[in-house]
Amino acid sequence: MASAEQPLPYAPRTSSISAFVEAPPSDSHRRSSSSVPTSKFAADMSQPPPRPARSPLPHGFNPADMDRLSDPNVKDKIVSTGTNPSSQHSSLSVPLPKVRHDPSLRRARKPRSQYPRSSTESHVEYILVASFDIDRGPIMEHQYPVAITGDEHMLAELMLPDQAHVRNQDWTVFFLHKDSSQEEDDAERQAKESRRARRRRRRDRAKGIIHESDDEDDGGEEDLDDDDDDWDDDVSTDEEPEGGEGPPLVYVLNLVNTKQDKTVKRGAVVKAMAICTRHPFLHIYKPLLLLALEEYFKSPVPETLSMLFNAVNEMDLSLMPKLSLLERHLLQASDNKDLFVEKFERMIQARISEETAEDVADQPFDASRSPPRRPGIFRSGTKSYIETHTGAYAVPRDTHEFESKVMYKGIPIPIKVPVAVMPETVGDFSLIKLIQNFSDSHAKSPQTFALHPHLTTNGPTTHPIIVLANALLTQKRVIFLGHNMPSGEVAEAVLAACALVSGGLLRGFTRHAFPYTDLTKIDDLLNVPGFIAGVTNPTFEHHPEWWDLLCDIPSGKMKISSKIESAPITEGLVYFQQQNPAYANFINGASAGSGSAAAAGQQTGDLTGDAAFMADILRCIANRSGERVVRAKWREWVLKFTRIAAAFEETVFGASALYIGSDGDGDGGGGGGDGNLGQAAMGHGYVWADEATKAKELAGNVTRIEGWRNTRSYYSFIQSYTVRPLKGLDLAHMHDRLRTQKLTPQQSKEIFEAFYNYVWSYDEICLLLSVAPESHAGLFYIALGLFHKDRDVRVKTAELLDRIAEHEAGQHWWRSLSRFEKLAYVRIKKEVEQEGRGGREGGVVSPVDSKRVSSGRRVI
């Protein structure tokens, strides 16, 4: 039986490094075994045992077990703190030696809750009810607990969309800009400053620095330490700023129901109920709204709203960990259901320890009584959890979703909250549905557009989805029209378009989006530059002066307005044409309206690569690759566009605001660099095969880039570079050079050494994993350093893989390495260990070990 003090045996820990790695097996044994045998080296008993080598290969490693270990349906995957026998695949099955870790390898972090129990913020802030009166029109019946705004008529109109009475049910989504009061802002700012000051003093005391003010309020400070950890006031090194656009939006999810009743005028009763929250995952409240509105029809009193309000705000999300932006990116782009499961485990462990301490404190001391048994922790959905789920904590079966429940009228309503919510992602939508709607119509009858430099980057036959993306990037006014369609489907298209062009990187779209609006709000709508709106009234189609791009959802067609403002001739465009006269006609061919220029543009081919990209997207959809794959590909498209834009600015103006380099000292910003970056590692930006390819792709994107360079998303993206790990080192550039270019041994050596010298901390490894996603060969190109001709590069690459394998996410990237690369790693580790052992036996230190010691590095 596993004791209560042992770590959770939920999943095998490749980060818990095993002992020594055995020599490769003989040929006969290699043919008969599918595993990589690992064990301790046989050492001379007269010599002291050598120091354990750090290896990502666990004891008894078997690649065939990988799929079984990641399968949530396996019954053996039970987490226990002592009430159940440990699994045969758990980390307690084989005792692992203690491994000395480098203190700079990863930053010690107490797991933080995304929604801590100590927070005063409510999940749902307001509940609204509106109804349609035959004489007065839309009216607001209730706003609970207080009125959200004084303009009740405006809210009632939004909650009761056009033609709502002809449908039994309809959903709408809209956003409210509700500013907090000055008193609330001042109180929150003072609380943040106080928490930051307490953290700063604690860190200084840990370093031996004593402040004069420490004695003044030291009495109550220690009591608040744990509470402070639940607040994320300190900006993480990889967290992007909000852009300074104001407080978070209030997202409103609205349900409209029509009940047939012959005793009333018009023969029907139309009522709408809305939930107002600042959480972007507002779609989780749909089942509760269905139940609550049905109850309200039976009992239209404030107590019905109070019951719903209390139920949703009692939902416990305190065990959902708070992830940084890079961690969310890794989780969203991965299909691995165990990614970051350690964070959930530590959250549960901390909660169990807290509850156990409270129970012990409440009971009188009795030395004869055995300590209380700690609650069990199981994997959600397993047989063991279902049988003994009462009072037990559960690790989610899929770490992409946090499972909770809401008790409404005594009925537990299961709720699944997305853990990795990216910026500009609101509600539940489908990029695949949006792309298919406009692609299928274009495939049946190809649509030609009137040429516009910002929109038709591939000429008149530019794909409609690319036209839409260009319109949003260049801050055009976009309207989605869904005549005779439910307003919920129109709102879903608007939300999908915002996420499409954002890619989780760019911002400024949802704050200026109107998922549903009507004709009465046209004056307010036209005052917003670059809006994205969803409407159902066909009147909008007949007013091209109101919009720049109209997306007709039922027909799957798009229309560029005849009243759209022409694109100005910018300095960047002129400078690029002067510097690249050979490509001037290519630019004009995509933007000008003359027949000869358009013909020239047709002959240039797909300069931007958008046609090939859309073909790849449609192929993925046809192969049923899934929504996550499509979103990841669009993120790559947006990232590529921003990197090309940075290269354009550097080419034309000599510098780019989209890239903040180092201060010239060669230090990339990491905590372990020695300041000696090679020429190959000092580059940055997008990587092309040659200069001709670069010039062509810049020519294809120049008008789109110039249209983007004066938008909200452009300036917010510049701010995102101010808080990133390794600001002066472009890991994506170096990785792309390894992936796409034929490098000399010296050039590749400089890149591998830069990876080794600068990627140390937790956030830096996250950044490295983000530029080498699992869907793009993972660590394959980094692991090629194991075969470099320079022995020192091979050793450093092996140690870099050690650090990655100890990372919570990196361990999954390690598992995806090929057997060929893992055997190369085993061979290198064995050589280094034998050399180190031979040097110790002879009283000398190897040159590699000497170099590590002199530079302050660990010995492998």
N, C-alpha and C positions, 0 to 999 in steps of 0.2 A: 504494500500500500504506500502511495506517495504521501509524504508528510505535508503538513500545512505550510511549512516554510519553503518548500521547493517551488521553483518557477512553474508556471502553467504549462502542462504538457500538451498544449493544443495542437501545435504544428511543428514540424521539424525545423530547427533553426540552423540554416547554413551560416548564419552570422556567428553562431557558437562554433568556433573553429576547432577542429579535431587535432589530433596529435600529428605524428609524422606521416609522410606519404611514402608508401612502399615503392620499390623499383618496379618498372613495368613488367608484367608477367611474361613468361616465355611464349613463344609462338603457339605452341599446342594449347596452352592454357588460354591464351587470348582468343583462340578460335572457339573454345568451348564455353567461354564466359562472356556475358554481355555487360558485366559491370567492371568498374575500375577498382581493383582491389587496393585498399588502403589499410595500413596498420603501422605499428611502431617499428622503428628500425631496431635491429638487434645490436645492442651496444655492449662493449667490453665491460664486465662487472668491475674491473679494477679502475675504470675511468668514471668520473662523474657523468651522470646522464646529461646529454646535450639539452640546451634550452628548447622548448617546444617551438616548432615552426608554425607560422600562421598559414592555414590553408583553407580555402573555401570548400574543400571536399570533406564532408562529414564522414565519420567512421562508418565503414561498411557501405559506402556510397554505391548506389545502383541506379543508373539512369532510367531503368525500366519502372522504377517506383515513382517517377515524377508525376505522371498523369494521375496515379492513384492518390498521391498526397494532396493534389490540388482539387480533387473531386469532392464537392461538399456532400455528396450522397453516401460517402463511405461511412459505415457505422462506427468505425474505430475512431473517428475524429471527434472525441469527447474531451472537453476541457474539465479538469477536476482540480480541486484544491485539497483533496484528501479523502473525499467520500467515495471515490470510484478508483478502480485500478487504472494505471496509466496505459495509454495506447501503446501498441507495439511499434508504432511509427513516431512516438513522441520523443522529445528531447531528453526524457528521463530514461529511455530504454537503454542507452549506452552512456556510461559515465564519461564525460568529456573533461580533459584536463583544463585547468585555469590558464587562460592566455593573457599575457601582458599586452594591454592596448596602449597605443600612442594617445596621450591626453589631448592632442590637437586633432585627432581623427574625427571626432564628432562632438558637437556641442551638447552638453547635458541639458535636457529639456524635461521639465515636468509636463506631462500631457495636459493640454488645456481643453476645456469644453467649449464648443461653439456657442452653446446656450447654457451658461452655468446656472445652477440653482440659486445662487446669490444675486442674479441679475433681476432688476425690477422691470425689465422690458417684457411686455406681453406678446405672446405669439400673434394674437388677433387684437387689434386696438378698437375696432368699431364693428357693429353689425347694423345694417340698414335694411329697412323694409319699405317698399314703394308699391303703389297700386294705381290702376287706371280708372279714373272716374269719368263717366260719360259726359258729364257737364263741365267739369273743371280740367280734364286731361290728366296727365301724370301728376300724382301727389305723393309726398313723403309721409308715411304713416308713423314710422318710429326710427330714431337714431339712438342706439344703445352703446355704451352707458351714458354718453353725452353727445351733443351735436358735433359732427365733424366739421361742418361749415354752415354758414348762415344761408347760403344759396341753395335752398332745398329743391327749388324747381329745376335747377340745372342738373342736380344729382338724379332726380326722379326721371328726367328725360333720358339720361344716359342708361339708367337701369331698365327702362322700358323701350327697347329698340323698335325701329320701324317694322311694321307687320308682325309684331310679337303675338297679336291675337289670333293669327292664322295658324300658329303652331302650338302644339301641346307643351313643348319645352324648348328653351333656348338658353345658351350661355353667352355671356359677354365678359370682356376684360377691359378695364380702363385704368389709367394711372391718375393719381392726385398729387399735386405739389403742395404739401402741407409743411410750412416752415415752423420750427420750434420757437418758443418765446425767448426773449432775451434773458429772462431769469433762468430758464432751463439751460440755455447755452452756457451762461456763466457758472452755474452750479456744476455742470458736467465738465467744463474746462478745469475748474478748481480741483475736482475730484481726480481727474487724470493727472494733473501736475503733482498732487499729493502722492498718488500711487507711484508715479515715476520717481519722485524724490526718495521714497522709502526703498524702492528697488535699488536706486543708485547708491544709497548709504549701505545697504546690505552687501552689494558687490564690492564697495570700497573696504568694508570691514573684512571681507573674505581675503582681500589683498593686503590687509594690515594697515590700511589708511583709516585713521580715526578723525571724525569731524567734531567740532565744538558742539554742534547741535545734537549729537547722538544722545547725550545724557538728558536732554530736555523732554523728549517724548518717547524714550526707549521703552517705557513701561508697557504701552499698549501696542507697540509696533510689531513685536513678535507674533502677537495674536492675529495680526492681519496678513502675515506673510502668505499663508496658504490661500486666503481669499484673493490676494493680489495676483496670484498666478493664474486665476481664472479670467483675468482681464488682459486683453491684448493691446494695451496702449502703445507699447514699444513696437515700432514698425519693424517687421522682419526684413532681413536683408534681401529677400526675394519677393516682397509684397509691393504691388504697384499701388500708387496713390489713387484716390477717387477722382482726381482731376479738379477739385475745388468747385464743383458745380452746385453745391448745396447739400442739404440733408437728404437721406435716402427717400426714394419715392414711396408713396403709399399705393400698394398694388391692390386692386379691387377685383374680386371674382364674384360674378353676379349670375344668379339663376332665375329664370322667368318661367312661370308655370301658368297655363290657362286651363281653368276648370269650367266645363259646360254646365250652365245653370239657367233653366228656362224662366226662373222667377225674377231674374234681373234684366235690366236693359241690355240689348245686344246679345243676350243669351249666354254670356260667359263672364267669368271673374278672372281678371289678370292681376297677378301679384308677383313681385320680385323680391328676393332676399340676397344681400351682398355681404361678403366678409372682407374687411379692410385689414391688410397686414403689410409689414415692411419686409417680409420674407419673400424672396423671388419664387419659391416653390409653392405658389398658392394653389396649384392644382390638387394638392393632397387633401384639400378641404371639400372636394366635390361630393363624396358620399355623405358627409355630414350635412351639407347644404340640402341635399335631396331629402334627407330625413327631417331636417328642421323645417323646411318650407312646407312639407306635407303636414307636419304637426301644427304649423302656424295657420294653415287653412282650417284646421279643426278648432284651434284655440288662439285667436288673434290678439294676444295680450302680451305685455312686456315680459311677463315671467317666462314665456316661451323663448324669448331672445336671451334672457338671463341664463337659462339652463344651457343653451348652446354656447354662450360666451364663457361660462365657467368651465364647461367640458373641454373646449379646445385649448384654453389657457392652462389647464391642469395637465396637458400632455407633457410627458417627461422626455426632453431631448438632451439632458445633462450628460449622458454617457456617449454622446456623439462628439468625437474629437474635432478640434479646429485644425484645419490643414492650411498650410501656406499656399500661395498661388502656384508655385512650382509643384508642390505635392498634389494639388488638385489637377494640374495638367497631366501629371504622370498617371494618376488614378483614372481620369476620364479617358485617356488614350489607350489604356490597357484593358484587356479582357480578363486578366487574372483576378479571380474572386477572393484571393487571399492577400492582395496588395495592401500594405499598411494595417494588417490585422493586429499587429503588435500594439498599435495605439489603442485599439478597442480593448485589448486585454489589460493594458496598464490602467486604463480608465476604470475598468471593472475591479481590478485588484485594489486600486486606491479606494473605491467606494466600499468594498468589503472590509478593508482594514479600518476605514472610518466607522462603519457600522459595528464592527467587532469591538473597537475601542469604546464606543458609546455603551454597548451592552455590558461590557466588563465594568465600566465606571458606575453603572446604575445598580450593580449587584454587590452585596456585602462580600467581603473577602472570606474565602473558605479554602484553606490549603488542601483539604481532602478531596475537593471536587475537581474533576478533570476539566481542562479548558474546553470551552464550547466548540462544537464542530462548525467549521466555516461553510458558508453556502456553496453549492456546486455551481460551476460555470460550464455550459454546454454550447455546442454549435446549434444555432437555430435551425429547426427543421429536421434534426436527427431524431432517431427513434428514442434515444435516451432522454432528450429534451422533452419530447412529447409525453413520455411516460412520467417524468419527474419534473415538469416545468414549474410546479407550484413553488414560488419563492426562489427560483433559481435565476441566475443571470445568464444571458445568452449572447454569444458572439454572433454577429450577423452571418448568415450563410453566404452573402455577397457583400463585400465591403463597399461596393458602390452605393448601397442603400442602407440606411439605418432604420431598423424596424421598431416601431412604437405602437401605441394604441390610445384611443380616446374612449373613455367611458361615457356614453350618451344614453340616458334613460336606462342605465343598468346593463347596456349592451356594449361589449368591447368592439370597437371599430378599428381594424388593423390599419396602420398608417406606415407608408414607406417614404422616408425623406431622402432625397439625393444628397450624398455626402460631398461630392465634388461639383459645386455650382460655379460655373465660370462667369466672369463679367458679361453683362448684356444678355444673359440667359434668364428668361422669365417664363414660368409656366411650363406646360407640357405641349410640345409641338413636334413636327416631323419635317426635317430638311428634305427627306426623300419624297414626301408628298408634294412639297413645294416645287422641287426640281422636276418631278414627273409631270405635274400639271401643265407646266409651260414647255417642257421638252417634247412631250408626246404630240402636242399640236404642231410644234415646229418641225418635227420629223415627218408628219403627214403632209403638211404644206408649208415648206420653208418660208419664213417671213423675212421680208426686206425692210430695213429701217431707213428713214431719212438720216443722212450722215450728220453726225455731231462729234467733234473731236474728243470730248470727254466720255461719250457713251459707246460709240461704234468703233472700238479700238481694233476690230478685225474687219472693218468695212461694212457695207450694208447687210451682209449676211451674218453679222455677229450673233452668237447664240443669245437668246433672250435672257437666260440666267446671268450671263456675263454683262449684258446691258443693265440688268437690275443691280448687280454688284457695282458696276461703274457709277451708276446714278447715286447709290448710297455713299460710295467712297468720295465722290465729288460734291456731296451735300446738295443734291437736287431734291425737289419736292416730288414725293412718290405717293401715289394713291392706289390701294387695292380695292377694286370694285367687285362686289358680289351681289348682283341684282337677283332677287328672289332666293337668296341663299340665307341660311342661318347666320346670324351675326357672329356666332362662335367660330365658324369656319373662316370668316374674314379676319377676325382677331388672331386666329392661329397663324394665318399667312403673314401677318405683320410681325408677330413675334419671331417666326422662323426667319424672316428676312433680316431682322436685326441681328440675330445670332449668326446668320450666314456671313454677313460682311464683317462682323466683329471678329469671329474666329477665336474669341477669348483673349484677344490682344488689343484691339482698337475699342475705344469707348466714345460715348456721346450720341448713341442712337436711341436707346430706350427712353432716355430723358426727354427726347423730342418726338416720341412715337405716340400715336393715338390708335390703339388697337381697334377701337370702335368709336365713331363719332357720327353726327348727323348734320343735316343742312342748317340747322339753327346755330351751329357753332362755327360757321364758315368764316366769320369775321375774326374770331380768335385764332382759328387755324392759319389764316393767311398772314398773321403777325409772327408766326414761328418760321424762321429760316431753315430750310432743309428738313421738313417734317416727313414722317412716314405714317400714313393714316389708312384706316380701314373703314369703308362706307358700304351701304347697301342701296343708296338712292341713285338711280341712273342719271339724275340731273347733273352730276359731277362730270359725266362724260362729255356733255355738251358745253362745258366751260373750260377750254384748254388753257385759259389764262390762270386758272387756279392751280395747275399742276405742270410738272415737267415730264413725268413718266406715268402713264396709266396702265395698270396691270389688271386686265379683265379676267377674273378667276374662272367663270363658267366657260368662256371660249378658249382660255389658255393663250390669249394674245396680249401683246404689249404694244403701246402706242407712244411715240415721242411727240410731245406737244409742238404744234406749229408756232406757238408763242414762246417757246423756250429761248432763254437768253443765250446769245451767241458767245462762244468761248473767246476770251481776249487773247491777243498775241502777247505772250509773256517774255520776259528777259531770258528765262531759262530755255525756252523753245528757240529763241533767236540765237543764243550762244551755242546751243547744241548743233544747230544747223550750220553755223559758221565753223565749228570745230570738226563737223562730220558732213561735209558737202555731199559725199557720195550717198548718204542716207536721207537727204532732204526730201527727195521724191517719195521715199517710203512713208515719211511722216505725212506728207500732203495727201498721199493716196488713201490713208485711213481717215483723214479729217476734212479734206476739201470736198467741194460739191461738183467740181467740173468733171466732165466725162473722161478726159484724158488722165486726170489725176486719179480718178477712181479706178480706171483700168490699170494704171501703174500699181495701185495698191493691191489689186487682185493678183498681180504677177509676183508680188513679194512673198506670198505664202503666209504661213502662220507665224509671224514674227514674235508675237507675245507668248505663244504656246498655249493659249486659252482653248483653242479647238481640240488639241490633243488632251488637254486636261478634262474638258467636258466629256470627251469620248471615254476617258478612263472612269469618270464618275458614273456615267450611264452604264458602263460595263460592270462596275461594282454593284450597282443597284440591280441589274439583271441577274447577277450571280448571287443575290440575296446576302450581300456582305454585312448588312445591318447599318443602323443609324449611327453607331459609334464610329465606324470606319469612315462614313461619309463626312461626319463632323471633323474627324481628324484630318482628312484630306483637305477640307476647306480651311482649316487652321494653317496647314502647310502653304496653301495658296496665298493666304493673307500675309503670312510671315515672309514668303518669297517676295511678294510685292513690296513690303516695307524695306527689305534688304536691297532690292533693285532700286528703290527710290533713294536710299542712302548712297548707293553707288552713283546714281545720276547726279545727285547734289555734289558729290566729291569730284566727279568728272567735269562738271560744268562750272561750279563755283569754287572748287578747290578745297572745300570743307563741307561737312554735313552736320546738321543739328540732330540727326537721327542716330549719331554714333558719338559717344563720349569716350575718348581713348584715355590712355594713361597719362601721367604727368611728365612723361619723358624719362623716367628713371628705370623703365623696363619692368617695373613691378606690376603684375596684372591685378593686384588687389587681393590675392590670396594670402593666407596666413603662413604659407610654407615656402614661398618663392625666394630664391637667392638673388633676384634682380638680373640674371643673365639670360635673357630671352634671345633665341636665335632669330635670324632674319625670317625664316619660314614660319615661326610662331608669332611674329609681330604683325602679320597681316590681319585684315578684318574685312567684313562685308561678304557679299555673294560671290561664289566661285564659278567662273566660266572656263570652258575648255581652252579658249583662245580669245584674242582681242577682237577678231571679226565677229564671233558669236556674241560677245559682249555688246559690240556696237549695234548689231541688229536687234537684240532684245531691248536695249535702251531706246532705240528708235521706235520700236513698237509700243513702248510704254510711256514715252515722253509726254504725250498729251494727257494721259490719265494721271501721271505723276504731278504734272503742273496743275491739274484741276484739284488734286488732293492736298497740295501744299498750303492751302489757305482755309482749311476746314477745322472743325472742332476735334475730330478724331486725330488729325495730324498733331495738333499741339498737345493733346493729352498723351499721345504716344511718346512725344519727346520727354514728358515728365516721367514716364515709366522707366527711363534709363537712369534716373537719379538714384534709385534704390535697387540695386541688383548685385549679387555676388560676382566678383571678378569683372568689375566694370571696364577695366583696361585690357581685358583678354577676351578675344572672340573664339570661344570653344567651337561654335558652329562652323566658323571659317576653317579652323584647323581640321575638324572632322570631315568637312566637305572636300578639303584638299586630299586627305587620305582616301576618300571614297571615289573621287572623280579624276584626279590627276596622277600622272606618272612621275613620281618624285625620285630624286637621287637619294642614296643612303644617308647623306648628310642632312638633307631637308627633312626626311622622315624622322631622323634621329632628333632634330630640334623640336619637332612637334610632339613626339613621344615623351621627351624630357620635360617639355612644358606641361603636359598633362600630369606627369609625375610630380613636378615641383609645386604646382599651383592648385591641384584638386585635392583638398584635404578635408575640409569641414563638411558637415552634413549638407548645408545648402549648396556648396560647390559640387558635391557629388550629384545632388538632385539636378543641378543645371547640366552636368555632363550627361546624365541619363536622358534629359529632355531633348538633347541634340542627337541622341542615338536611340531613338524609340525602338521598341520591340518589333513594330511593324516594318522597320527598315533595317533589318539585320542585327539590331541591338548592338552588342559589344564586338561584333565580328571585326570591324576595321581597327578598333583599338587593340584587340587581341592579336592583330597581325604583328604587333611589336614583339610578340614571343618568338618570332622567326627572323628578327632583324639580324644582320650580320655582326653588329656590335654587341658583344656580350653584356656590356653594362646596360644597354637599352632593353635587352631581354629580361634582365633582373629587375629593372625598374618597372617594366610593364607588369611583371608578375606581382610586384608589391602593390601597384596600383589596383590590380584585380583583387588583391587581398582587401584593400580598403572598400572597394565596391561591394564585395561579397559580405562585408560586415554591415553594410547599409540596409535599412529596412526595405527599401525598394530594390537596391542593387542586387540583393541575393536572388531575386527572381530573374534579373538580367543574366546573372552568372549561370543559372540553371539552363538558360536557353543557348549557351555556348555549345558549339559542336564538340563531339568527342575528340576530334583531332586536335582542337585547340586546348582542351582540358589535359590531354596526354602531354602536349608540349609544356603546359604549365607544371605538370607533375615532374617532368624531366628536369626543368630549370630549378624547381625547388629542391629536388634531390641533389643536383650538382652543387648548389649553394650550401646546402647543409653539410655535404661531405667535405667541401672545401673549408667551411668554418670549423668542422670537427677536426680535420687534419691540421689546421693552423693552431688550434688550441692544444692538440697533442704535441705538436712540435715547438710550442712556445712562441709562435709567430701569429700575426694577424694578417688575413688576406687583404690584398689591395682594395677589394670591394668593401670589406668590412671597415678598413681604415678610412676610406672615403666617407662612409656613412657616419662613423664616429666623429670625424673632423668637422662634418657639416651639421652635426647635431641630430642626425637621423637615426631611426631605429635600425638595428641589425635584423635582417630577415631571419 
